[in-house]
């Protein structure tokens, strides 16, 4: 299953936020799924910057290609918008990796 990882990026320590997203993605991957980590575009932004809304449009395109979205804890207007987009598209949203894994195992 393709799983979008949504969570804080710019609020707080960006590198710690990226780290948490990678840990979540690694857990999803170890469970046999294919995670997408939008936080990694931070490196792309550092090399060739683009406006925030352009990044969010890219995120929305990836959300549409996913089967599920995992929302990591923490305040994030961008992640909240990603959740709203998943809801709009009828893509299941899970509050954390454990909730997703439990659901995925029950629906395998």
PAMIMI-48283 format. One record per atom (N, C-alpha, C): atom name; x, y, z. Coordinates in Angstrom, 1 decimal. Each point is the difference from the previous one (the first is absolute). Example, Ala and Ser with C-alpha at 12.3 -4.5 7.8 and 13.67 -1.06 7.14 Angstrom:
BEGIN
ATOM   a       x       y       z
ATOM   N    13.2    -5.7     7.8
ATOM  CA    -0.9     1.2     0.0
ATOM   C     0.9     1.2     0.0
ATOM   N    -0.4     1.1    -0.7
ATOM  CA     0.9     1.1     0.0
ATOM   C    -0.8     1.1     0.8
***
This chain:
BEGIN
ATOM   a       x       y       z
ATOM   N     0.8    -1.2     0.0
ATOM  CA    -0.8     1.2     0.0
ATOM   C     0.9     1.3     0.0
ATOM   N    -0.4     1.0    -0.8
ATOM  CA     0.8     1.2     0.0
ATOM   C    -0.6     0.9     1.1
ATOM   N     0.9     0.5     0.9
ATOM  CA    -0.4     0.7     1.2
ATOM   C     0.8     1.4     0.1
ATOM   N    -0.8     1.0     0.0
ATOM  CA     0.5     1.4     0.1
ATOM   C     0.2     0.3     1.5
ATOM   N     1.2     0.5     0.3
ATOM  CA     0.4     0.4     1.4
ATOM   C    -0.2     1.5     0.1
ATOM   N    -0.9     0.4     0.8
ATOM  CA    -0.3     1.4     0.3
ATOM   C     0.4     0.4     1.4
ATOM   N     0.6     1.1     0.1
ATOM  CA     0.4     0.4     1.4
ATOM   C     0.7     1.4    -0.1
ATOM   N     0.3     0.5     1.2
ATOM  CA     0.7     1.3     0.1
ATOM   C     1.3     0.0    -0.8
ATOM   N     0.3     1.1    -0.6
ATOM  CA     1.2     0.2    -0.7
ATOM   C     0.7     1.3     0.5
ATOM   N    -0.6     1.1    -0.2
ATOM  CA     0.7     1.3     0.3
ATOM   C    -0.2     0.5     1.4
ATOM   N    -1.0    -0.5     0.7
ATOM  CA    -0.1     0.4     1.4
ATOM   C     0.9    -0.8     0.9
ATOM   N     0.8     0.7     0.8
ATOM  CA     1.0    -0.7     0.8
ATOM   C     1.3    -0.3    -0.8
ATOM   N     0.7    -1.0     0.3
ATOM  CA     1.3    -0.3    -0.6
ATOM   C    -0.3    -0.8    -1.3
ATOM   N     0.3     0.5    -1.1
ATOM  CA    -0.3    -0.6    -1.3
ATOM   C     0.7    -1.4    -0.1
ATOM   N     1.2    -0.1     0.4
ATOM  CA     0.7    -1.2    -0.1
ATOM   C    -0.6    -1.1     0.9
ATOM   N    -0.4     0.4     1.2
ATOM  CA    -0.7    -1.0     0.8
ATOM   C    -1.3    -0.4    -0.6
ATOM   N    -0.7     0.9    -0.6
ATOM  CA    -1.3    -0.3    -0.6
ATOM   C     0.2    -1.0    -1.2
ATOM   N     1.1     0.2    -0.8
ATOM  CA     0.3    -0.9    -1.1
ATOM   C     0.4    -1.4     0.6
ATOM   N     0.7     0.0     1.1
ATOM  CA     0.4    -1.2     0.6
ATOM   C    -1.2    -0.8     0.5
ATOM   N    -0.9     0.7     0.6
ATOM  CA    -1.2    -0.7     0.5
ATOM   C    -0.8    -0.6    -1.2
ATOM   N    -0.1     0.7    -1.1
ATOM  CA    -0.7    -0.4    -1.2
ATOM   C     0.7    -1.3    -0.6
ATOM   N     1.3     0.1     0.0
ATOM  CA     0.8    -1.2    -0.5
ATOM   C    -0.2    -1.2     0.9
ATOM   N     0.0     0.2     1.3
ATOM  CA    -0.2    -1.2     0.9
ATOM   C    -1.4    -0.6    -0.3
ATOM   N    -1.0     0.9    -0.1
ATOM  CA    -1.4    -0.5    -0.3
ATOM   C     0.0    -0.8    -1.3
ATOM   N     0.6     0.6    -1.0
ATOM  CA     0.0    -0.6    -1.3
ATOM   C     0.8    -1.4     0.0
ATOM   N     1.0     0.0     0.8
ATOM  CA     0.8    -1.3     0.1
ATOM   C    -0.9    -1.1     0.6
ATOM   N    -0.8     0.4     1.0
ATOM  CA    -0.9    -0.9     0.7
ATOM   C    -1.1    -0.5    -1.0
ATOM   N    -0.5     0.9    -0.8
ATOM  CA    -1.0    -0.3    -1.0
ATOM   C     0.6    -1.0    -1.0
ATOM   N     1.2     0.3    -0.5
ATOM  CA     0.7    -0.8    -0.9
ATOM   C     0.3    -1.4     0.5
ATOM   N     0.4    -0.1     1.3
ATOM  CA     0.3    -1.3     0.6
ATOM   C    -1.2    -0.8     0.1
ATOM   N    -1.2     0.6     0.0
ATOM  CA    -1.3    -0.7     0.1
ATOM   C    -0.4    -0.4    -1.4
ATOM   N     0.8     0.3    -1.1
ATOM  CA    -0.3    -0.5    -1.3
ATOM   C    -0.7     1.0    -0.9
ATOM   N     0.0     1.2     0.3
ATOM  CA    -0.7     1.1    -0.7
ATOM   C     1.0     0.9    -0.6
ATOM   N    -0.4     0.9    -0.9
ATOM  CA     0.8     1.0    -0.7
ATOM   C    -0.3     1.4     0.4
ATOM   N     0.9     0.5     0.9
ATOM  CA    -0.3     1.4     0.6
ATOM   C     0.5     1.1    -1.0
ATOM   N    -0.7     1.1     0.1
ATOM  CA     0.5     1.2    -0.7
ATOM   C     0.2     1.0     1.1
ATOM   N     1.3     0.6     0.0
ATOM  CA     0.3     1.0     1.0
ATOM   C     0.2     1.4    -0.6
ATOM   N    -1.0     0.8     0.0
ATOM  CA     0.1     1.3    -0.6
ATOM   C     1.1     0.9     0.7
ATOM   N     0.3    -0.3     1.2
ATOM  CA     1.0     0.8     0.7
ATOM   C     1.4     0.0    -0.7
ATOM   N     0.2    -1.0    -0.8
ATOM  CA     1.3    -0.1    -0.7
ATOM   C     0.1     1.1    -1.1
ATOM   N    -1.1     0.5    -0.4
ATOM  CA     0.1     1.1    -1.0
ATOM   C     0.7     1.3     0.6
ATOM   N     0.2     0.0     1.3
ATOM  CA     0.7     1.1     0.7
ATOM   C     1.4     0.1    -0.6
ATOM   N     0.6    -1.1    -0.4
ATOM  CA     1.4     0.0    -0.6
ATOM   C    -0.1     0.6    -1.4
ATOM   N    -1.1    -0.4    -0.7
ATOM  CA    -0.2     0.6    -1.3
ATOM   C    -0.2     1.5     0.1
ATOM   N    -0.8     0.4     1.0
ATOM  CA    -0.2     1.5     0.2
ATOM   C     1.3     0.7     0.3
ATOM   N     0.9    -0.6     0.7
ATOM  CA     1.2     0.6     0.3
ATOM   C     0.9     0.3    -1.2
ATOM   N    -0.2    -0.9    -1.1
ATOM  CA     0.8     0.1    -1.2
ATOM   C    -0.7     0.9    -1.0
ATOM   N    -1.3    -0.2    -0.2
ATOM  CA    -0.8     0.8    -1.0
ATOM   C    -1.3     0.4     0.7
ATOM   N     0.0     1.1     0.6
ATOM  CA    -1.2     0.4     0.8
ATOM   C    -1.2     0.2    -1.0
ATOM   N    -1.2    -0.3     0.6
ATOM  CA    -1.3     0.3    -0.7
ATOM   C    -1.0     0.5     1.1
ATOM   N    -1.0     0.7    -0.4
ATOM  CA    -1.0     0.5     0.9
ATOM   C    -0.7    -1.2     0.7
ATOM   N    -0.4     0.3     1.3
ATOM  CA    -0.7    -0.9     0.8
ATOM   C    -1.2    -0.7    -0.6
ATOM   N    -0.8     0.7    -0.7
ATOM  CA    -1.2    -0.6    -0.6
ATOM   C     0.3    -0.9    -1.2
ATOM   N     1.2     0.2    -0.6
ATOM  CA     0.4    -0.9    -1.0
ATOM   C     0.4    -1.4     0.6
ATOM   N     0.7     0.1     1.1
ATOM  CA     0.3    -1.3     0.7
ATOM   C    -1.3    -0.7     0.5
ATOM   N    -0.9     0.8     0.5
ATOM  CA    -1.3    -0.6     0.5
ATOM   C    -0.7    -0.7    -1.2
ATOM   N     0.0     0.6    -1.2
ATOM  CA    -0.6    -0.6    -1.1
ATOM   C     0.6    -1.3    -0.4
ATOM   N     1.3    -0.1     0.1
ATOM  CA     0.7    -1.2    -0.2
ATOM   C    -0.4    -1.0     1.1
ATOM   N    -0.1     0.4     1.2
ATOM  CA    -0.4    -0.9     1.1
ATOM   C    -1.4    -0.5    -0.3
ATOM   N    -0.9     0.8    -0.5
ATOM  CA    -1.4    -0.4    -0.3
ATOM   C     0.0    -1.0    -1.1
ATOM   N     0.9     0.1    -1.0
ATOM  CA     0.0    -0.9    -1.1
ATOM   C     0.5    -1.4     0.6
ATOM   N     0.9     0.0     0.9
ATOM  CA     0.4    -1.3     0.6
ATOM   C    -1.0    -0.6     0.9
ATOM   N    -0.7     0.9     0.7
ATOM  CA    -1.1    -0.5     0.9
ATOM   C    -1.0    -0.8    -0.9
ATOM   N    -0.4     0.6    -1.1
ATOM  CA    -1.0    -0.6    -0.9
ATOM   C     0.5    -1.4    -0.5
ATOM   N     1.3    -0.2     0.0
ATOM  CA     0.6    -1.3    -0.5
ATOM   C     0.1    -1.0     1.2
ATOM   N    -0.3     0.4     1.2
ATOM  CA     0.2    -0.9     1.1
ATOM   C    -1.3    -0.7     0.5
ATOM   N     0.2    -1.1     0.7
ATOM  CA    -1.2    -0.7     0.5
ATOM   C    -0.3     0.4     1.4
ATOM   N     0.9     0.7     0.7
ATOM  CA    -0.2     0.4     1.4
ATOM   C     0.9     1.1     0.3
ATOM   N    -0.4     0.8     1.1
ATOM  CA     0.9     1.1     0.5
ATOM   C     0.1    -0.3     1.5
ATOM   N     1.3     0.1     0.4
ATOM  CA     0.3     0.0     1.5
ATOM   C     0.3     1.4     0.4
ATOM   N    -0.7     0.5     1.0
ATOM  CA     0.2     1.3     0.6
ATOM   C     0.9    -0.1     1.2
ATOM   N     1.2     0.5     0.0
ATOM  CA     0.8     0.0     1.2
ATOM   C    -0.4     1.1     1.0
ATOM   N     0.3    -0.2     1.3
ATOM  CA    -0.4     1.1     0.9
ATOM   C     0.7     1.3    -0.2
ATOM   N    -0.6     1.1     0.5
ATOM  CA     0.6     1.3    -0.1
ATOM   C    -0.8     1.0    -0.8
ATOM   N     0.2     1.2     0.4
ATOM  CA    -0.7     1.1    -0.7
ATOM   C     0.6     0.2    -1.4
ATOM   N    -0.9     0.0    -1.0
ATOM  CA     0.5     0.3    -1.4
ATOM   C    -1.2     0.3    -0.8
ATOM   N     0.0     1.3    -0.5
ATOM  CA    -1.1     0.4    -0.9
ATOM   C     0.1    -0.8    -1.3
ATOM   N     1.2    -0.2    -0.5
ATOM  CA     0.2    -0.7    -1.3
ATOM   C    -0.6    -1.5     0.2
ATOM   N     0.4    -0.7     1.0
ATOM  CA    -0.4    -1.4     0.2
ATOM   C    -1.6     0.0     0.2
ATOM   N    -0.5     1.0     0.7
ATOM  CA    -1.5     0.1     0.1
ATOM   C    -0.6     0.2    -1.3
ATOM   N     0.6     0.7    -0.9
ATOM  CA    -0.6     0.2    -1.4
ATOM   C     0.2    -1.3    -0.8
ATOM   N     1.0    -0.8     0.3
ATOM  CA     0.2    -1.3    -0.7
ATOM   C    -1.0    -1.0     0.5
ATOM   N    -0.3     0.1     1.3
ATOM  CA    -1.1    -0.9     0.5
ATOM   C    -1.3     0.4    -0.6
ATOM   N    -0.3     1.3    -0.1
ATOM  CA    -1.3     0.4    -0.6
ATOM   C    -0.1    -0.5    -1.5
ATOM   N     1.2     0.1    -0.7
ATOM  CA     0.0    -0.5    -1.4
ATOM   C    -0.3    -1.5     0.0
ATOM   N     0.6    -0.8     0.8
ATOM  CA    -0.2    -1.4     0.1
ATOM   C    -1.5    -0.3     0.3
ATOM   N    -0.5     0.7     1.0
ATOM  CA    -1.5    -0.1     0.3
ATOM   C    -0.8     0.3    -1.2
ATOM   N     0.3     1.1    -0.7
ATOM  CA    -0.8     0.4    -1.2
ATOM   C     0.0    -1.1    -1.0
ATOM   N     1.2    -0.7    -0.2
ATOM  CA     0.1    -1.1    -1.0
ATOM   C    -0.5    -1.3     0.5
ATOM   N    -0.4    -0.1     1.3
ATOM  CA    -0.4    -1.3     0.5
ATOM   C     1.1    -0.9     0.4
ATOM   N     1.2     0.5     0.2
ATOM  CA     1.1    -0.8     0.4
ATOM   C     0.1    -0.1     1.5
ATOM   N     0.1    -1.2     0.5
ATOM  CA     0.0    -0.2     1.5
ATOM   C     1.2     0.8     0.6
ATOM   N    -0.3     0.6     1.2
ATOM  CA     1.0     0.7     0.7
ATOM   C     0.1    -0.6     1.4
ATOM   N     1.3    -0.2     0.4
ATOM  CA     0.3    -0.7     1.2
ATOM   C     0.9     0.9     0.9
ATOM   N    -0.3     0.0     1.3
ATOM  CA     0.7     0.8     0.9
ATOM   C     1.2    -0.8     0.6
ATOM   N     1.0     0.0    -0.8
ATOM  CA     1.2    -0.7     0.4
ATOM   C     0.2    -1.4    -0.7
ATOM   N     1.2    -0.5     0.0
ATOM  CA     0.3    -1.2    -0.6
ATOM   C    -0.7    -1.2     0.6
ATOM   N    -0.1    -0.2     1.3
ATOM  CA    -0.6    -1.1     0.6
ATOM   C    -1.5    -0.2    -0.5
ATOM   N    -0.7     1.1     0.0
ATOM  CA    -1.4     0.0    -0.5
ATOM   C    -0.1    -0.5    -1.4
ATOM   N     0.9     0.5    -0.9
ATOM  CA     0.1    -0.5    -1.4
ATOM   C     0.3    -1.5    -0.1
ATOM   N     1.0    -0.4     0.8
ATOM  CA     0.4    -1.4    -0.1
ATOM   C    -1.1    -0.9     0.4
ATOM   N    -0.7     0.3     1.1
ATOM  CA    -1.1    -0.8     0.5
ATOM   C    -1.1    -0.1    -1.1
ATOM   N    -0.3     1.1    -0.6
ATOM  CA    -1.0     0.0    -1.0
ATOM   C     0.4    -0.8    -1.3
ATOM   N     1.3     0.2    -0.4
ATOM  CA     0.5    -0.7    -1.1
ATOM   C     0.0    -1.5     0.2
ATOM   N     0.4    -0.4     1.1
ATOM  CA     0.0    -1.5     0.3
ATOM   C    -1.4    -0.5     0.0
ATOM   N    -1.0     0.7     0.6
ATOM  CA    -1.3    -0.5     0.0
ATOM   C    -0.7     0.0    -1.4
ATOM   N     0.6     0.8    -0.9
ATOM  CA    -0.6     0.2    -1.4
ATOM   C     0.8    -0.7    -1.0
ATOM   N     1.0    -0.8     0.4
ATOM  CA     0.9    -0.6    -1.0
ATOM   C    -0.7    -1.1    -0.8
***
